[in-house]
Structures are given as C-alpha cells and as structure tokens.
Amino acid sequence: RIVSLVEEGADIRRMLIVTYTNLAATEMRDRIRRELSSRAEELGEFRLEAQAEYVQVADICTIHSFAARIIRENFL
C-alpha cells in the first residue's frame, strides 16, 4: 500500500508508518526500500529511486518511539 501511494505521487518523508515492534519497523523499512528500488529500476523513474533513498529518514517506527520523539521535540 505504501509503495502504491508513493507511485501515485506521495512523498515517503511526509508519511507516518507505525508498527508494534522495532523489529517490524526495521523489516518494513527494508521491504519498502527494496520494493521502491525495484520499481524505480523497472520503470526507469528517478523519483522512485529518490524515494527509496528517503526511506532511511522516513517516520517508520513504533507508536512509542514516535510519541517519545514528539515529547522530546516539544517538551516546553
């Protein structure tokens, strides 16, 4: 679903992808990156390759780590 949204024009850096465990987040990040790279190669689209690179900075995490980050950034 995420790859489809990116193919339709969404930016992975503007998405929040939440999982239940850190292991699942790591696996999800790897699977999304691989699929975007594969599609970019198939279609010859630079934008999809760029999106595959952005996966490393995308918000793919557990709800707890996301909430902790929000609290740290906005503690005042």
All heavy atoms as a GROMACS GRO file, in nm:
protein
  618
    1ARG      N    1   0.082  -0.119   0.000
    1ARG     CA    2   0.000   0.000   0.000
    1ARG      C    3   0.087   0.126   0.000
    1ARG      O    4   0.056   0.221  -0.070
    1ARG     CB    5  -0.092  -0.002   0.121
    1ARG     CG    6  -0.179   0.119   0.130
    1ARG     CD    7  -0.273   0.111   0.242
    1ARG     NE    8  -0.376   0.016   0.207
    1ARG     CZ    9  -0.489   0.002   0.270
    1ARG    NH1   10  -0.513   0.073   0.376
    1ARG    NH2   11  -0.578  -0.085   0.231
    2ILE      N   12   0.191   0.126   0.080
    2ILE     CA   13   0.278   0.242   0.088
    2ILE      C   14   0.348   0.268  -0.044
    2ILE      O   15   0.354   0.382  -0.092
    2ILE     CB   16   0.380   0.225   0.203
    2ILE    CG1   17   0.305   0.225   0.337
    2ILE    CG2   18   0.487   0.334   0.200
    2ILE    CD1   19   0.382   0.167   0.451
    3VAL      N   20   0.398   0.162  -0.106
    3VAL     CA   21   0.465   0.176  -0.236
    3VAL      C   22   0.366   0.230  -0.340
    3VAL      O   23   0.402   0.317  -0.419
    3VAL     CB   24   0.526   0.042  -0.280
    3VAL    CG1   25   0.579   0.050  -0.422
    3VAL    CG2   26   0.637   0.001  -0.185
    4SER      N   27   0.244   0.184  -0.336
    4SER     CA   28   0.142   0.235  -0.430
    4SER      C   29   0.118   0.384  -0.410
    4SER      O   30   0.107   0.459  -0.508
    4SER     CB   31   0.010   0.159  -0.412
    4SER     OG   32   0.025   0.025  -0.448
    5LEU      N   33   0.110   0.426  -0.286
    5LEU     CA   34   0.092   0.569  -0.258
    5LEU      C   35   0.209   0.652  -0.310
    5LEU      O   36   0.190   0.759  -0.368
    5LEU     CB   37   0.074   0.593  -0.108
    5LEU     CG   38  -0.058   0.545  -0.048
    5LEU    CD1   39  -0.054   0.556   0.104
    5LEU    CD2   40  -0.174   0.626  -0.104
    6VAL      N   41   0.330   0.601  -0.292
    6VAL     CA   42   0.448   0.671  -0.340
    6VAL      C   43   0.447   0.676  -0.493
    6VAL      O   44   0.478   0.778  -0.553
    6VAL     CB   45   0.577   0.607  -0.286
    6VAL    CG1   46   0.701   0.667  -0.353
    6VAL    CG2   47   0.586   0.623  -0.134
    7GLU      N   48   0.408   0.566  -0.556
    7GLU     CA   49   0.400   0.564  -0.703
    7GLU      C   50   0.298   0.665  -0.755
    7GLU      O   51   0.315   0.722  -0.862
    7GLU     CB   52   0.363   0.425  -0.753
    7GLU     CG   53   0.476   0.328  -0.747
    7GLU     CD   54   0.439   0.192  -0.802
    7GLU    OE1   55   0.326   0.145  -0.776
    7GLU    OE2   56   0.523   0.134  -0.871
    8GLU      N   57   0.193   0.689  -0.676
    8GLU     CA   58   0.090   0.785  -0.716
    8GLU      C   59   0.131   0.930  -0.690
    8GLU      O   60   0.058   1.022  -0.724
    8GLU     CB   61  -0.040   0.755  -0.642
    8GLU     CG   62  -0.104   0.625  -0.684
    8GLU     CD   63  -0.222   0.587  -0.597
    8GLU    OE1   64  -0.265   0.669  -0.513
    8GLU    OE2   65  -0.271   0.474  -0.612
    9GLY      N   66   0.248   0.950  -0.627
    9GLY     CA   67   0.298   1.086  -0.609
    9GLY      C   68   0.322   1.128  -0.465
    9GLY      O   69   0.373   1.236  -0.440
   10ALA      N   70   0.284   1.045  -0.368
   10ALA     CA   71   0.306   1.080  -0.227
   10ALA      C   72   0.456   1.076  -0.196
   10ALA      O   73   0.532   1.005  -0.260
   10ALA     CB   74   0.232   0.983  -0.136
   11ASP      N   75   0.495   1.155  -0.097
   11ASP     CA   76   0.634   1.161  -0.052
   11ASP      C   77   0.647   1.081   0.077
   11ASP      O   78   0.578   1.109   0.174
   11ASP     CB   79   0.674   1.306  -0.029
   11ASP     CG   80   0.821   1.325  -0.001
   11ASP    OD1   81   0.888   1.229   0.043
   11ASP    OD2   82   0.870   1.436  -0.024
   12ILE      N   83   0.736   0.983   0.079
   12ILE     CA   84   0.753   0.896   0.196
   12ILE      C   85   0.794   0.976   0.318
   12ILE      O   86   0.763   0.939   0.431
   12ILE     CB   87   0.855   0.783   0.166
   12ILE    CG1   88   0.854   0.678   0.276
   12ILE    CG2   89   0.995   0.836   0.152
   12ILE    CD1   90   0.784   0.553   0.241
   13ARG      N   91   0.860   1.089   0.299
   13ARG     CA   92   0.903   1.172   0.412
   13ARG      C   93   0.786   1.241   0.482
   13ARG      O   94   0.801   1.291   0.592
   13ARG     CB   95   1.004   1.277   0.366
   13ARG     CG   96   1.134   1.216   0.316
   13ARG     CD   97   1.220   1.319   0.251
   13ARG     NE   98   1.152   1.368   0.129
   13ARG     CZ   99   1.201   1.462   0.050
   13ARG    NH1  100   1.317   1.519   0.077
   13ARG    NH2  101   1.134   1.501  -0.057
   14ARG      N  102   0.670   1.243   0.420
   14ARG     CA  103   0.552   1.306   0.478
   14ARG      C  104   0.454   1.204   0.536
   14ARG      O  105   0.344   1.239   0.573
   14ARG     CB  106   0.483   1.393   0.375
   14ARG     CG  107   0.575   1.507   0.328
   14ARG     CD  108   0.506   1.606   0.239
   14ARG     NE  109   0.382   1.657   0.292
   14ARG     CZ  110   0.370   1.763   0.372
   14ARG    NH1  111   0.476   1.828   0.410
   14ARG    NH2  112   0.251   1.803   0.412
   15MET      N  113   0.497   1.079   0.544
   15MET     CA  114   0.412   0.971   0.596
   15MET      C  115   0.456   0.932   0.736
   15MET      O  116   0.573   0.944   0.771
   15MET     CB  117   0.421   0.847   0.507
   15MET     CG  118   0.366   0.863   0.371
   15MET     SD  119   0.383   0.706   0.283
   15MET     CE  120   0.329   0.755   0.122
   16LEU      N  121   0.361   0.883   0.814
   16LEU     CA  122   0.390   0.820   0.942
   16LEU      C  123   0.347   0.675   0.929
   16LEU      O  124   0.229   0.646   0.908
   16LEU     CB  125   0.314   0.888   1.057
   16LEU     CG  126   0.322   0.818   1.192
   16LEU    CD1  127   0.467   0.811   1.240
   16LEU    CD2  128   0.234   0.889   1.293
   17ILE      N  129   0.443   0.585   0.942
   17ILE     CA  130   0.417   0.442   0.928
   17ILE      C  131   0.448   0.379   1.062
   17ILE      O  132   0.563   0.380   1.106
   17ILE     CB  133   0.503   0.382   0.815
   17ILE    CG1  134   0.474   0.458   0.684
   17ILE    CG2  135   0.477   0.233   0.801
   17ILE    CD1  136   0.580   0.444   0.579
   18VAL      N  137   0.345   0.329   1.129
   18VAL     CA  138   0.358   0.282   1.266
   18VAL      C  139   0.346   0.131   1.272
   18VAL      O  140   0.258   0.072   1.208
   18VAL     CB  141   0.250   0.347   1.355
   18VAL    CG1  142   0.257   0.295   1.497
   18VAL    CG2  143   0.264   0.498   1.355
   19THR      N  144   0.437   0.069   1.349
   19THR     CA  145   0.434  -0.075   1.372
   19THR      C  146   0.431  -0.099   1.522
   19THR      O  147   0.442  -0.005   1.601
   19THR     CB  148   0.558  -0.144   1.311
   19THR    OG1  149   0.674  -0.096   1.379
   19THR    CG2  150   0.570  -0.117   1.163
   20TYR      N  151   0.420  -0.225   1.560
   20TYR     CA  152   0.414  -0.258   1.702
   20TYR      C  153   0.550  -0.286   1.765
   20TYR      O  154   0.567  -0.270   1.884
   20TYR     CB  155   0.322  -0.378   1.725
   20TYR     CG  156   0.178  -0.344   1.704
   20TYR    CD1  157   0.111  -0.384   1.589
   20TYR    CD2  158   0.108  -0.270   1.798
   20TYR    CE1  159  -0.022  -0.350   1.569
   20TYR    CE2  160  -0.024  -0.236   1.778
   20TYR     CZ  161  -0.089  -0.277   1.664
   20TYR     OH  162  -0.219  -0.243   1.644
   21THR      N  163   0.647  -0.328   1.685
   21THR     CA  164   0.778  -0.362   1.740
   21THR      C  165   0.888  -0.296   1.658
   21THR      O  166   0.870  -0.264   1.540
   21THR     CB  167   0.803  -0.514   1.741
   21THR    OG1  168   0.811  -0.560   1.605
   21THR    CG2  169   0.694  -0.589   1.815
   22ASN      N  170   1.005  -0.280   1.719
   22ASN     CA  171   1.120  -0.225   1.648
   22ASN      C  172   1.164  -0.318   1.536
   22ASN      O  173   1.203  -0.271   1.429
   22ASN     CB  174   1.236  -0.201   1.745
   22ASN     CG  175   1.210  -0.085   1.837
   22ASN    OD1  176   1.151   0.015   1.798
   22ASN    ND2  177   1.253  -0.097   1.961
   23LEU      N  178   1.155  -0.448   1.560
   23LEU     CA  179   1.190  -0.545   1.457
   23LEU      C  180   1.099  -0.529   1.335
   23LEU      O  181   1.146  -0.530   1.220
   23LEU     CB  182   1.182  -0.687   1.511
   23LEU     CG  183   1.220  -0.799   1.415
   23LEU    CD1  184   1.365  -0.785   1.371
   23LEU    CD2  185   1.198  -0.934   1.480
   24ALA      N  186   0.971  -0.512   1.358
   24ALA     CA  187   0.876  -0.494   1.248
   24ALA      C  188   0.904  -0.364   1.174
   24ALA      O  189   0.893  -0.358   1.050
   24ALA     CB  190   0.733  -0.495   1.300
   25ALA      N  191   0.942  -0.260   1.244
   25ALA     CA  192   0.974  -0.132   1.181
   25ALA      C  193   1.096  -0.147   1.091
   25ALA      O  194   1.098  -0.096   0.978
   25ALA     CB  195   0.997  -0.024   1.286
   26THR      N  196   1.196  -0.217   1.139
   26THR     CA  197   1.318  -0.240   1.059
   26THR      C  198   1.285  -0.321   0.934
   26THR      O  199   1.330  -0.288   0.824
   26THR     CB  200   1.424  -0.313   1.144
   26THR    OG1  201   1.455  -0.232   1.257
   26THR    CG2  202   1.549  -0.341   1.063
   27GLU      N  203   1.205  -0.426   0.952
   27GLU     CA  204   1.166  -0.509   0.838
   27GLU      C  205   1.083  -0.428   0.738
   27GLU      O  206   1.104  -0.438   0.617
   27GLU     CB  207   1.086  -0.630   0.886
   27GLU     CG  208   1.047  -0.722   0.773
   27GLU     CD  209   0.969  -0.843   0.820
   27GLU    OE1  210   0.987  -0.885   0.936
   27GLU    OE2  211   0.889  -0.894   0.740
   28MET      N  212   0.991  -0.349   0.787
   28MET     CA  213   0.906  -0.266   0.700
   28MET      C  214   0.992  -0.168   0.621
   28MET      O  215   0.974  -0.151   0.500
   28MET     CB  216   0.804  -0.190   0.783
   28MET     CG  217   0.714  -0.100   0.704
   28MET     SD  218   0.580  -0.185   0.621
   28MET     CE  219   0.484  -0.235   0.761
   29ARG      N  220   1.086  -0.104   0.688
   29ARG     CA  221   1.176  -0.008   0.622
   29ARG      C  222   1.253  -0.077   0.509
   29ARG      O  223   1.260  -0.025   0.398
   29ARG     CB  224   1.272   0.049   0.726
   29ARG     CG  225   1.361   0.159   0.676
   29ARG     CD  226   1.452   0.211   0.784
   29ARG     NE  227   1.382   0.261   0.901
   29ARG     CZ  228   1.329   0.381   0.912
   29ARG    NH1  229   1.338   0.465   0.812
   29ARG    NH2  230   1.267   0.418   1.023
   30ASP      N  231   1.307  -0.195   0.536
   30ASP     CA  232   1.383  -0.269   0.435
   30ASP      C  233   1.296  -0.311   0.318
   30ASP      O  234   1.336  -0.300   0.202
   30ASP     CB  235   1.450  -0.392   0.496
   30ASP     CG  236   1.562  -0.356   0.592
   30ASP    OD1  237   1.613  -0.243   0.587
   30ASP    OD2  238   1.599  -0.443   0.674
   31ARG      N  239   1.176  -0.360   0.347
   31ARG     CA  240   1.087  -0.406   0.240
   31ARG      C  241   1.043  -0.290   0.151
   31ARG      O  242   1.038  -0.304   0.028
   31ARG     CB  243   0.965  -0.476   0.300
   31ARG     CG  244   1.000  -0.610   0.362
   31ARG     CD  245   0.884  -0.674   0.432
   31ARG     NE  246   0.775  -0.700   0.340
   31ARG     CZ  247   0.650  -0.726   0.378
   31ARG    NH1  248   0.619  -0.732   0.505
   31ARG    NH2  249   0.557  -0.751   0.288
   32ILE      N  250   1.011  -0.177   0.211
   32ILE     CA  251   0.968  -0.061   0.132
   32ILE      C  252   1.083  -0.012   0.045
   32ILE      O  253   1.065   0.016  -0.074
   32ILE     CB  254   0.918   0.052   0.224
   32ILE    CG1  255   0.787   0.010   0.292
   32ILE    CG2  256   0.898   0.181   0.146
   32ILE    CD1  257   0.743   0.101   0.404
   33ARG      N  258   1.204  -0.003   0.103
   33ARG     CA  259   1.320   0.043   0.026
   33ARG      C  260   1.348  -0.049  -0.092
   33ARG      O  261   1.369  -0.003  -0.204
   33ARG     CB  262   1.443   0.052   0.116
   33ARG     CG  263   1.565   0.109   0.044
   33ARG     CD  264   1.692   0.094   0.126
   33ARG     NE  265   1.711  -0.040   0.181
   33ARG     CZ  266   1.749  -0.147   0.112
   33ARG    NH1  267   1.768  -0.138  -0.017
   33ARG    NH2  268   1.765  -0.264   0.170
   34ARG      N  269   1.347  -0.180  -0.067
   34ARG     CA  270   1.372  -0.276  -0.175
   34ARG      C  271   1.268  -0.266  -0.286
   34ARG      O  272   1.302  -0.267  -0.404
   34ARG     CB  273   1.374  -0.419  -0.120
   34ARG     CG  274   1.506  -0.460  -0.060
   34ARG     CD  275   1.516  -0.611  -0.041
   34ARG     NE  276   1.397  -0.671   0.019
   34ARG     CZ  277   1.378  -0.690   0.149
   34ARG    NH1  278   1.472  -0.654   0.235
   34ARG    NH2  279   1.269  -0.746   0.194
   35GLU      N  280   1.142  -0.257  -0.248
   35GLU     CA  281   1.035  -0.252  -0.348
   35GLU      C  282   1.041  -0.122  -0.429
   35GLU      O  283   1.024  -0.125  -0.551
   35GLU     CB  284   0.899  -0.265  -0.280
   35GLU     CG  285   0.784  -0.279  -0.376
   35GLU     CD  286   0.789  -0.401  -0.466
   35GLU    OE1  287   0.847  -0.504  -0.426
   35GLU    OE2  288   0.736  -0.394  -0.579
   36LEU      N  289   1.068  -0.010  -0.364
   36LEU     CA  290   1.079   0.116  -0.437
   36LEU      C  291   1.199   0.113  -0.533
   36LEU      O  292   1.188   0.160  -0.646
   36LEU     CB  293   1.091   0.233  -0.341
   36LEU     CG  294   0.963   0.275  -0.271
   36LEU    CD1  295   0.992   0.380  -0.164
   36LEU    CD2  296   0.860   0.326  -0.370
   37SER      N  297   1.310   0.058  -0.488
   37SER     CA  298   1.427   0.048  -0.575
   37SER      C  299   1.398  -0.041  -0.695
   37SER      O  300   1.436  -0.009  -0.808
   37SER     CB  301   1.547  -0.008  -0.498
   37SER     OG  302   1.593   0.085  -0.404
   38SER      N  303   1.330  -0.152  -0.671
   38SER     CA  304   1.295  -0.244  -0.778
   38SER      C  305   1.203  -0.177  -0.880
   38SER      O  306   1.224  -0.187  -1.001
   38SER     CB  307   1.227  -0.368  -0.718
   38SER     OG  308   1.180  -0.452  -0.819
   39ARG      N  309   1.101  -0.109  -0.830
   39ARG     CA  310   1.007  -0.040  -0.922
   39ARG      C  311   1.077   0.072  -0.998
   39ARG      O  312   1.048   0.096  -1.115
   39ARG     CB  313   0.888   0.014  -0.844
   39ARG     CG  314   0.807  -0.090  -0.773
   39ARG     CD  315   0.684  -0.130  -0.852
   39ARG     NE  316   0.610  -0.232  -0.784
   39ARG     CZ  317   0.495  -0.214  -0.720
   39ARG    NH1  318   0.440  -0.095  -0.716
   39ARG    NH2  319   0.435  -0.315  -0.662
   40ALA      N  320   1.168   0.143  -0.931
   40ALA     CA  321   1.241   0.250  -0.997
   40ALA      C  322   1.323   0.195  -1.113
   40ALA      O  323   1.329   0.254  -1.221
   40ALA     CB  324   1.331   0.322  -0.897
   41GLU      N  325   1.386   0.080  -1.088
   41GLU     CA  326   1.467   0.017  -1.192
   41GLU      C  327   1.379  -0.030  -1.308
   41GLU      O  328   1.413  -0.011  -1.425
   41GLU     CB  329   1.545  -0.100  -1.133
   41GLU     CG  330   1.647  -0.158  -1.227
   41GLU     CD  331   1.730  -0.266  -1.162
   41GLU    OE1  332   1.771  -0.246  -1.045
   41GLU    OE2  333   1.750  -0.370  -1.226
   42GLU      N  334   1.266  -0.093  -1.275
   42GLU     CA  335   1.174  -0.142  -1.379
   42GLU      C  336   1.122  -0.029  -1.466
   42GLU      O  337   1.116  -0.041  -1.588
   42GLU     CB  338   1.051  -0.209  -1.314
   42GLU     CG  339   1.074  -0.345  -1.259
   42GLU     CD  340   0.949  -0.397  -1.186
   42GLU    OE1  341   0.838  -0.346  -1.213
   42GLU    OE2  342   0.965  -0.487  -1.102
   43LEU      N  343   1.080   0.080  -1.401
   43LEU     CA  344   1.015   0.190  -1.472
   43LEU      C  345   1.112   0.298  -1.517
   43LEU      O  346   1.073   0.388  -1.593
   43LEU     CB  347   0.906   0.252  -1.383
   43LEU     CG  348   0.798   0.156  -1.335
   43LEU    CD1  349   0.707   0.224  -1.233
   43LEU    CD2  350   0.716   0.104  -1.453
   44GLY      N  351   1.234   0.293  -1.468
   44GLY     CA  352   1.332   0.396  -1.502
   44GLY      C  353   1.296   0.532  -1.446
   44GLY      O  354   1.324   0.634  -1.509
   45GLU      N  355   1.236   0.534  -1.328
   45GLU     CA  356   1.193   0.660  -1.267
   45GLU      C  357   1.288   0.704  -1.157
   45GLU      O  358   1.303   0.638  -1.055
   45GLU     CB  359   1.052   0.645  -1.209
   45GLU     CG  360   0.945   0.643  -1.314
   45GLU     CD  361   0.807   0.667  -1.254
   45GLU    OE1  362   0.796   0.742  -1.155
   45GLU    OE2  363   0.712   0.610  -1.307
   46PHE      N  364   1.350   0.819  -1.180
   46PHE     CA  365   1.442   0.874  -1.081
   46PHE      C  366   1.370   0.908  -0.951
   46PHE      O  367   1.425   0.890  -0.842
   46PHE     CB  368   1.509   1.000  -1.138
   46PHE     CG  369   1.596   1.070  -1.037
   46PHE    CD1  370   1.719   1.018  -1.001
   46PHE    CD2  371   1.553   1.187  -0.976
   46PHE    CE1  372   1.798   1.081  -0.906
   46PHE    CE2  373   1.631   1.251  -0.882
   46PHE     CZ  374   1.753   1.198  -0.847
   47ARG      N  375   1.246   0.956  -0.958
   47ARG     CA  376   1.172   0.995  -0.838
   47ARG      C  377   1.154   0.878  -0.744
   47ARG      O  378   1.168   0.892  -0.623
   47ARG     CB  379   1.034   1.052  -0.876
   47ARG     CG  380   0.963   1.118  -0.759
   47ARG     CD  381   0.823   1.162  -0.794
   47ARG     NE  382   0.726   1.056  -0.779
   47ARG     CZ  383   0.684   1.008  -0.663
   47ARG    NH1  384   0.732   1.054  -0.551
   47ARG    NH2  385   0.595   0.912  -0.659
   48LEU      N  386   1.126   0.760  -0.796
   48LEU     CA  387   1.108   0.643  -0.710
   48LEU      C  388   1.241   0.602  -0.646
   48LEU      O  389   1.244   0.559  -0.531
   48LEU     CB  390   1.049   0.526  -0.789
   48LEU     CG  391   0.904   0.541  -0.833
   48LEU    CD1  392   0.860   0.418  -0.912
   48LEU    CD2  393   0.813   0.564  -0.714
   49GLU      N  394   1.350   0.617  -0.720
   49GLU     CA  395   1.481   0.587  -0.662
   49GLU      C  396   1.512   0.684  -0.549
   49GLU      O  397   1.564   0.645  -0.444
   49GLU     CB  398   1.591   0.591  -0.768
   49GLU     CG  399   1.725   0.546  -0.719
   49GLU     CD  400   1.727   0.403  -0.665
   49GLU    OE1  401   1.665   0.315  -0.726
   49GLU    OE2  402   1.791   0.380  -0.561
   50ALA      N  403   1.478   0.811  -0.569
   50ALA     CA  404   1.499   0.911  -0.463
   50ALA      C  405   1.414   0.877  -0.342
   50ALA      O  406   1.461   0.886  -0.228
   50ALA     CB  407   1.465   1.051  -0.516
   51GLN      N  408   1.290   0.835  -0.364
   51GLN     CA  409   1.203   0.796  -0.253
   51GLN      C  410   1.260   0.676  -0.178
   51GLN      O  411   1.250   0.669  -0.056
   51GLN     CB  412   1.061   0.766  -0.304
   51GLN     CG  413   0.986   0.888  -0.353
   51GLN     CD  414   0.954   0.983  -0.240
   51GLN    OE1  415   0.896   0.945  -0.139
   51GLN    NE2  416   0.991   1.108  -0.258
   52ALA      N  417   1.321   0.583  -0.250
   52ALA     CA  418   1.384   0.467  -0.186
   52ALA      C  419   1.496   0.512  -0.094
   52ALA      O  420   1.514   0.457   0.016
   52ALA     CB  421   1.436   0.370  -0.292
   53GLU      N  422   1.570   0.615  -0.135
   53GLU     CA  423   1.676   0.668  -0.050
   53GLU      C  424   1.618   0.739   0.073
   53GLU      O  425   1.676   0.733   0.181
   53GLU     CB  426   1.762   0.766  -0.130
   53GLU     CG  427   1.820   0.706  -0.254
   53GLU     CD  428   1.967   0.678  -0.243
   53GLU    OE1  429   2.032   0.738  -0.158
   53GLU    OE2  430   2.014   0.595  -0.322
   54TYR      N  431   1.505   0.805   0.056
   54TYR     CA  432   1.442   0.879   0.167
   54TYR      C  433   1.384   0.787   0.274
   54TYR      O  434   1.354   0.832   0.384
   54TYR     CB  435   1.331   0.970   0.117
   54TYR     CG  436   1.375   1.081   0.025
   54TYR    CD1  437   1.291   1.126  -0.076
   54TYR    CD2  438   1.500   1.141   0.038
   54TYR    CE1  439   1.329   1.228  -0.161
   54TYR    CE2  440   1.539   1.242  -0.048
   54TYR     CZ  441   1.453   1.286  -0.146
   54TYR     OH  442   1.491   1.387  -0.230
   55VAL      N  443   1.368   0.658   0.243
   55VAL     CA  444   1.313   0.564   0.341
   55VAL      C  445   1.395   0.566   0.470
   55VAL      O  446   1.340   0.553   0.579
   55VAL     CB  447   1.305   0.422   0.281
   55VAL    CG1  448   1.278   0.318   0.388
   55VAL    CG2  449   1.199   0.416   0.173
   56GLN      N  450   1.525   0.589   0.459
   56GLN     CA  451   1.610   0.590   0.579
   56GLN      C  452   1.575   0.702   0.676
   56GLN      O  453   1.602   0.690   0.795
   56GLN     CB  454   1.758   0.600   0.538
   56GLN     CG  455   1.807   0.480   0.461
   56GLN     CD  456   1.783   0.348   0.535
   56GLN    OE1  457   1.796   0.339   0.655
   56GLN    NE2  458   1.745   0.246   0.460
   57VAL      N  459   1.516   0.810   0.627
   57VAL     CA  460   1.480   0.922   0.715
   57VAL      C  461   1.330   0.932   0.738
   57VAL      O  462   1.284   1.021   0.809
   57VAL     CB  463   1.534   1.056   0.660
   57VAL    CG1  464   1.685   1.057   0.660
   57VAL    CG2  465   1.478   1.087   0.523
   58ALA      N  466   1.254   0.841   0.680
   58ALA     CA  467   1.108   0.843   0.696
   58ALA      C  468   1.068   0.800   0.837
   58ALA      O  469   1.142   0.731   0.906
   58ALA     CB  470   1.044   0.749   0.592
   59ASP      N  471   0.949   0.843   0.879
   59ASP     CA  472   0.895   0.805   1.010
   59ASP      C  473   0.833   0.666   1.000
   59ASP      O  474   0.713   0.650   0.979
   59ASP     CB  475   0.789   0.906   1.056
   59ASP     CG  476   0.850   1.033   1.110
   59ASP    OD1  477   0.957   1.024   1.172
   59ASP    OD2  478   0.791   1.140   1.090
   60ILE      N  479   0.918   0.565   1.014
   60ILE     CA  480   0.874   0.425   1.020
   60ILE      C  481   0.923   0.375   1.155
   60ILE      O  482   1.042   0.354   1.174
   60ILE     CB  483   0.933   0.342   0.905
   60ILE    CG1  484   0.897   0.403   0.770
   60ILE    CG2  485   0.887   0.197   0.914
   60ILE    CD1  486   0.964   0.339   0.650
   61CYS      N  487   0.830   0.365   1.250
   61CYS     CA  488   0.870   0.338   1.388
   61CYS      C  489   0.753   0.283   1.468
   61CYS      O  490   0.643   0.268   1.416
   61CYS     CB  491   0.919   0.468   1.453
   61CYS     SG  492   0.798   0.602   1.445
   62THR      N  493   0.780   0.255   1.595
   62THR     CA  494   0.671   0.214   1.684
   62THR      C  495   0.598   0.338   1.732
   62THR      O  496   0.653   0.449   1.728
   62THR     CB  497   0.724   0.137   1.806
   62THR    OG1  498   0.804   0.226   1.884
   62THR    CG2  499   0.804   0.014   1.766
   63ILE      N  500   0.476   0.320   1.777
   63ILE     CA  501   0.399   0.434   1.829
   63ILE      C  502   0.470   0.494   1.950
   63ILE      O  503   0.470   0.616   1.969
   63ILE     CB  504   0.253   0.394   1.860
   63ILE    CG1  505   0.169   0.518   1.890
   63ILE    CG2  506   0.245   0.295   1.975
   63ILE    CD1  507   0.144   0.607   1.774
   64HIS      N  508   0.534   0.410   2.030
   64HIS     CA  509   0.603   0.460   2.148
   64HIS      C  510   0.723   0.547   2.112
   64HIS      O  511   0.744   0.653   2.172
   64HIS     CB  512   0.646   0.344   2.238
   64HIS     CG  513   0.531   0.273   2.297
   64HIS    ND1  514   0.484   0.154   2.245
   64HIS    CD2  515   0.450   0.303   2.401
   64HIS    CE1  516   0.380   0.114   2.316
   64HIS    NE2  517   0.357   0.203   2.411
   65SER      N  518   0.802   0.504   2.015
   65SER     CA  519   0.918   0.584   1.977
   65SER      C  520   0.874   0.714   1.909
   65SER      O  521   0.937   0.819   1.928
   65SER     CB  522   1.014   0.506   1.888
   65SER     OG  523   0.952   0.469   1.767
   66PHE      N  524   0.766   0.711   1.834
   66PHE     CA  525   0.714   0.833   1.772
   66PHE      C  526   0.666   0.930   1.879
   66PHE      O  527   0.700   1.049   1.877
   66PHE     CB  528   0.600   0.800   1.675
   66PHE     CG  529   0.537   0.922   1.616
   66PHE    CD1  530   0.605   0.998   1.522
   66PHE    CD2  531   0.410   0.963   1.655
   66PHE    CE1  532   0.548   1.111   1.467
   66PHE    CE2  533   0.352   1.076   1.600
   66PHE     CZ  534   0.421   1.152   1.506
   67ALA      N  535   0.589   0.880   1.976
   67ALA     CA  536   0.539   0.967   2.083
   67ALA      C  537   0.654   1.024   2.165
   67ALA      O  538   0.653   1.143   2.200
   67ALA     CB  539   0.444   0.888   2.173
   68ALA      N  540   0.755   0.944   2.195
   68ALA     CA  541   0.870   0.991   2.271
   68ALA      C  542   0.943   1.103   2.196
   68ALA      O  543   0.985   1.203   2.256
   68ALA     CB  544   0.965   0.876   2.301
   69ARG      N  545   0.957   1.088   2.064
   69ARG     CA  546   1.022   1.192   1.985
   69ARG      C  547   0.942   1.322   1.986
   69ARG      O  548   0.999   1.430   2.003
   69ARG     CB  549   1.043   1.145   1.842
   69ARG     CG  550   1.136   1.241   1.767
   69ARG     CD  551   1.157   1.205   1.624
   69ARG     NE  552   1.047   1.268   1.550
   69ARG     CZ  553   0.978   1.209   1.455
   69ARG    NH1  554   1.004   1.086   1.419
   69ARG    NH2  555   0.882   1.272   1.393
   70ILE      N  556   0.813   1.312   1.974
   70ILE     CA  557   0.727   1.431   1.976
   70ILE      C  558   0.739   1.502   2.111
   70ILE      O  559   0.750   1.625   2.117
   70ILE     CB  560   0.580   1.394   1.947
   70ILE    CG1  561   0.566   1.341   1.805
   70ILE    CG2  562   0.487   1.512   1.971
   70ILE    CD1  563   0.605   1.437   1.694
   71ILE      N  564   0.739   1.426   2.218
   71ILE     CA  565   0.752   1.484   2.351
   71ILE      C  566   0.889   1.552   2.367
   71ILE      O  567   0.897   1.665   2.417
   71ILE     CB  568   0.730   1.378   2.459
   71ILE    CG1  569   0.582   1.337   2.459
   71ILE    CG2  570   0.772   1.428   2.597
   71ILE    CD1  571   0.552   1.213   2.541
   72ARG      N  572   0.996   1.486   2.324
   72ARG     CA  573   1.130   1.546   2.333
   72ARG      C  574   1.139   1.675   2.254
   72ARG      O  575   1.199   1.773   2.298
   72ARG     CB  576   1.236   1.448   2.283
   72ARG     CG  577   1.281   1.346   2.384
   72ARG     CD  578   1.407   1.272   2.338
   72ARG     NE  579   1.394   1.213   2.205
   72ARG     CZ  580   1.344   1.093   2.180
   72ARG    NH1  581   1.299   1.018   2.277
   72ARG    NH2  582   1.336   1.048   2.057
   73GLU      N  583   1.081   1.675   2.134
   73GLU     CA  584   1.089   1.794   2.048
   73GLU      C  585   1.002   1.909   2.098
   73GLU      O  586   1.027   2.024   2.063
   73GLU     CB  587   1.049   1.757   1.905
   73GLU     CG  588   1.149   1.668   1.835
   73GLU     CD  589   1.100   1.620   1.699
   73GLU    OE1  590   0.986   1.654   1.659
   73GLU    OE2  591   1.176   1.547   1.632
   74ASN      N  592   0.898   1.879   2.175
   74ASN     CA  593   0.802   1.981   2.217
   74ASN      C  594   0.783   1.987   2.368
   74ASN      O  595   0.675   2.018   2.415
   74ASN     CB  596   0.667   1.953   2.150
   74ASN     CG  597   0.678   1.956   1.999
   74ASN    OD1  598   0.690   2.062   1.940
   74ASN    ND2  599   0.679   1.840   1.937
   75PHE      N  600   0.887   1.961   2.442
   75PHE     CA  601   0.873   1.949   2.587
   75PHE      C  602   0.832   2.079   2.655
   75PHE      O  603   0.777   2.077   2.762
   75PHE     CB  604   1.001   1.895   2.650
   75PHE     CG  605   1.118   1.989   2.644
   75PHE    CD1  606   1.146   2.073   2.750
   75PHE    CD2  607   1.199   1.991   2.533
   75PHE    CE1  608   1.255   2.157   2.743
   75PHE    CE2  609   1.307   2.077   2.527
   75PHE     CZ  610   1.335   2.159   2.631
   76LEU      N  611   0.860   2.192   2.593
   76LEU     CA  612   0.821   2.319   2.654
   76LEU      C  613   0.672   2.339   2.644
   76LEU      O  614   0.608   2.399   2.721
   76LEU     CB  615   0.893   2.436   2.587
   76LEU     CG  616   1.042   2.440   2.614
   76LEU    CD1  617   1.104   2.556   2.540
   76LEU    CD2  618   1.071   2.452   2.762
   0.00000   0.00000   0.00000
